[in-house]
Amino acid sequence: MNKKQKQQILDYYSTTDKYIRSKTHSNAHQTVFTKENDKFQWLVLEQKSQFKVEVRQTDNHGTVTARDNYELTRNIPKCVGVERLCEGANFQIPFNVDEINLIYQFGEQSKAETCAHLSAILPQIKDSDTKQIVSDTLKKLNALSEETCAELTTTTKRRKLTERDHSIAVRLARAKEQAKQPAVAEGKKHRIYSKGKGDMEL
């Protein structure tokens, strides 16, 4: 995990109280970020393998409230697993890709607003599979604390917007390259033809 990848992941979870890298707790296998004057709120980036990183976030009691998994790609870290702590219980609730996409589309600043949006679209959905996904997402969000729900929504939106912007940038770069290629090929043809013509004149 290089510095750019670490910073990218850190940006997803950063709030007004910025995380600071802890030299004391960081080592070769994990990078620990803490908050100023707070001994318990940590963000831990642990290298599980060459291309896999687990991110854990703790609250002001030191309890792990978030556990996300990333695959390190050449471009930006790709999130492949999302879990959040169930309120009043000691287990993590997993969110799948469809549920995360719903949170990105309908997530608001507060848990109540997000759940209200999802509840409002539920009666309008005719497809049973989609209806089940929305229903499951609502159930999971309701099981989270207000703070954890807000963090999940904010982190999801930051990550998805970064992925979208990166995707657009990649597509634009490819389009520019493709636009250049015919001109380059044409130029080569012209040079070959000119050379041949010169040979003929000799």
Backbone torsions as a table, in degrees:
resi	resn	phi	psi	omega
1	MET	NA	116.4	-178.6
2	ASN	-88.3	176.3	-176.5
3	LYS	-61.6	-39.2	-178.7
4	LYS	-64.5	-42.4	178.8
5	GLN	-65.5	-40.6	177.7
6	LYS	-62.0	-45.2	-178.9
7	GLN	-64.4	-39.3	180.0
8	GLN	-61.2	-46.1	179.1
9	ILE	-66.0	-42.7	-180.0
10	LEU	-58.9	-39.7	-179.8
11	ASP	-61.8	-31.8	179.6
12	TYR	-63.5	-34.3	-172.6
13	TYR	-103.7	-1.8	-176.3
14	SER	-72.4	139.9	176.7
15	THR	-123.2	-162.9	178.8
16	THR	-65.1	-33.7	173.9
17	ASP	-88.2	99.9	-172.2
18	LYS	-70.8	147.5	175.2
19	TYR	-81.1	141.9	179.2
20	ILE	-121.6	134.8	-179.4
21	ARG	-64.9	130.3	179.1
22	SER	-96.0	114.0	178.1
23	LYS	-70.4	-31.0	-178.1
24	THR	-65.3	-44.6	-173.2
25	HIS	-97.0	-15.1	179.6
26	SER	-79.1	147.4	176.2
27	ASN	-147.1	-165.5	-176.4
28	ALA	-66.0	-25.4	-175.8
29	HIS	-99.6	-20.8	-179.6
30	GLN	-146.9	149.2	175.5
31	THR	-112.9	124.9	-177.0
32	VAL	-110.0	131.1	175.9
33	PHE	-116.2	135.9	178.7
34	THR	-124.0	171.0	176.8
35	LYS	-105.1	147.3	-177.2
36	GLU	-58.3	134.0	179.5
37	ASN	59.4	28.1	178.3
38	ASP	-138.5	117.9	-175.9
39	LYS	-87.9	-8.4	-170.8
40	PHE	-114.4	-29.8	-177.9
41	GLN	-80.2	101.5	-178.2
42	TRP	-114.9	154.8	167.2
43	LEU	-126.5	114.8	-174.9
44	VAL	-111.3	125.6	175.5
45	LEU	-108.6	104.0	-175.9
46	GLU	-107.4	124.1	178.9
47	GLN	-77.2	110.9	-178.8
48	LYS	-86.0	-33.1	175.9
49	SER	-156.6	-173.3	-176.8
50	GLN	-58.2	-36.2	-175.4
51	PHE	-119.3	12.1	-178.3
52	LYS	-126.9	135.2	-179.4
53	VAL	-132.2	134.8	173.7
54	GLU	-104.4	132.6	179.2
55	VAL	-112.2	125.3	178.1
56	ARG	-121.2	137.6	178.9
57	GLN	-122.6	134.8	179.9
58	THR	-114.6	156.9	178.1
59	ASP	-92.1	-170.9	-175.7
60	ASN	-74.7	5.3	172.9
61	HIS	-109.7	-1.9	-179.2
62	GLY	86.6	8.2	179.4
63	THR	-83.9	135.6	178.8
64	VAL	-72.2	116.2	-179.1
65	THR	-104.2	-18.7	-179.0
66	ALA	-140.2	137.8	175.1
67	ARG	-139.4	111.7	-179.7
68	ASP	-121.8	148.7	178.9
69	ASN	-117.6	137.8	-178.6
70	TYR	-125.9	147.7	169.3
71	GLU	-105.4	132.1	-178.9
72	LEU	-86.4	116.2	178.1
73	THR	-107.4	177.4	179.3
74	ARG	-68.7	-23.8	-175.6
75	ASN	-97.4	-89.4	179.0
76	ILE	-123.0	151.3	179.3
77	PRO	-58.9	133.4	-177.9
78	LYS	-102.4	122.0	180.0
79	CYS	-76.2	125.3	-177.3
80	VAL	-120.5	0.1	179.3
81	GLY	-161.9	134.2	-178.3
82	VAL	-132.0	126.6	176.7
83	GLU	-136.0	142.8	176.6
84	ARG	-134.2	147.5	-176.3
85	LEU	-69.2	131.8	175.9
86	CYS	-72.6	134.5	-179.0
87	GLU	-66.8	130.4	177.5
88	GLY	76.2	11.4	179.0
89	ALA	-141.1	168.2	-176.3
90	ASN	-111.2	50.6	175.3
91	PHE	-145.5	155.6	-177.7
92	GLN	-94.6	141.4	177.9
93	ILE	-100.2	120.8	179.4
94	PRO	-82.4	142.7	175.6
95	PHE	-116.7	129.4	179.2
96	ASN	-87.7	179.4	-175.4
97	VAL	-59.0	-45.9	-179.0
98	ASP	-62.5	-40.7	-179.6
99	GLU	-67.4	-39.4	177.7
100	ILE	-65.4	-38.6	177.9
101	ASN	-64.0	-36.8	177.0
102	LEU	-65.5	-41.5	178.9
103	ILE	-63.8	-38.2	177.6
104	TYR	-63.9	-43.5	-176.1
105	GLN	-75.3	-38.3	-171.7
106	PHE	-115.1	-0.4	-178.3
107	GLY	-65.4	136.9	177.1
108	GLU	-121.8	-179.9	-176.7
109	GLN	-64.3	-35.7	-178.4
110	SER	-110.5	155.7	178.0
111	LYS	-60.4	-42.9	-178.5
112	ALA	-60.1	-43.4	-179.1
113	GLU	-66.3	-43.3	179.7
114	THR	-61.5	-48.1	-179.6
115	CYS	-65.4	-34.6	178.5
116	ALA	-65.3	-40.4	178.8
117	HIS	-63.5	-45.8	-179.5
118	LEU	-67.4	-38.7	178.1
119	SER	-64.2	-35.0	-178.5
120	ALA	-68.4	-34.5	-177.9
121	ILE	-86.1	-17.0	-176.0
122	LEU	-56.0	-47.5	-179.1
123	PRO	-66.8	-21.2	-176.6
124	GLN	-83.9	-14.1	-176.2
125	ILE	-83.1	126.8	-179.2
126	LYS	-95.2	-34.6	-179.1
127	ASP	-69.1	124.7	-174.6
128	SER	-65.7	-37.2	179.8
129	ASP	-65.1	-45.1	179.2
130	THR	-64.4	-40.1	179.1
131	LYS	-60.6	-40.4	-180.0
132	GLN	-65.9	-39.4	179.5
133	ILE	-63.2	-45.3	179.2
134	VAL	-63.9	-42.9	179.7
135	SER	-63.0	-43.7	178.7
136	ASP	-64.5	-39.8	179.2
137	THR	-63.1	-44.1	177.9
138	LEU	-59.2	-45.7	-178.3
139	LYS	-61.1	-43.5	-178.4
140	LYS	-68.0	-42.3	179.9
141	LEU	-64.6	-39.1	179.2
142	ASN	-65.4	-21.7	180.0
143	ALA	-85.3	-5.2	179.8
144	LEU	-94.9	157.1	173.7
145	SER	-72.7	162.9	178.7
146	GLU	-56.6	-45.6	-177.4
147	GLU	-66.3	-44.0	-179.8
148	THR	-66.2	-39.3	178.5
149	CYS	-62.9	-44.0	179.6
150	ALA	-63.5	-41.5	179.0
151	GLU	-63.7	-43.3	-179.9
152	LEU	-60.6	-45.5	-179.6
153	THR	-63.2	-47.0	-178.8
154	THR	-62.8	-47.3	179.8
155	THR	-61.9	-43.4	179.7
156	THR	-61.2	-45.8	-178.8
157	LYS	-64.9	-42.5	178.9
158	ARG	-61.0	-45.3	-178.1
159	ARG	-66.3	-45.8	-178.2
160	LYS	-65.0	-38.9	178.3
161	LEU	-66.2	-39.0	177.1
162	THR	-63.9	-44.4	178.9
163	GLU	-62.8	-41.4	180.0
164	ARG	-64.7	-47.7	-179.3
165	ASP	-62.6	-38.7	179.2
166	HIS	-66.7	-41.4	179.7
167	SER	-62.0	-42.4	178.5
168	ILE	-63.9	-43.5	-180.0
169	ALA	-62.1	-41.1	178.7
170	VAL	-64.6	-44.4	-179.5
171	ARG	-64.0	-40.0	178.3
172	LEU	-64.8	-41.7	179.3
173	ALA	-62.7	-41.7	178.4
174	ARG	-65.2	-41.3	179.8
175	ALA	-62.6	-39.5	178.3
176	LYS	-64.9	-41.4	179.1
177	GLU	-63.8	-42.3	179.6
178	GLN	-66.3	-34.7	179.0
179	ALA	-68.4	-31.2	-179.8
180	LYS	-76.3	-35.0	-172.7
181	GLN	-56.2	-47.0	178.8
182	PRO	-59.9	-38.5	-179.7
183	ALA	-65.5	-41.2	179.5
184	VAL	-65.5	-44.9	-180.0
185	ALA	-62.9	-40.2	179.4
186	GLU	-63.9	-41.0	178.9
187	GLY	-61.5	-41.4	179.5
188	LYS	-64.1	-42.8	179.2
189	LYS	-59.5	-43.2	-177.9
190	HIS	-63.5	-41.9	-179.5
191	ARG	-65.4	-39.6	179.3
192	ILE	-65.1	-43.0	-179.5
193	TYR	-64.0	-43.8	-178.9
194	SER	-61.9	-42.1	-178.9
195	LYS	-62.4	-43.8	179.3
196	GLY	-62.0	-38.6	-179.3
197	LYS	-65.4	-39.8	179.4
198	GLY	-63.1	-40.8	179.7
199	ASP	-61.8	-38.4	-179.7
200	MET	-65.1	-39.3	-178.5
201	GLU	-66.4	-31.9	177.4
202	LEU	-64.6	NA	NA
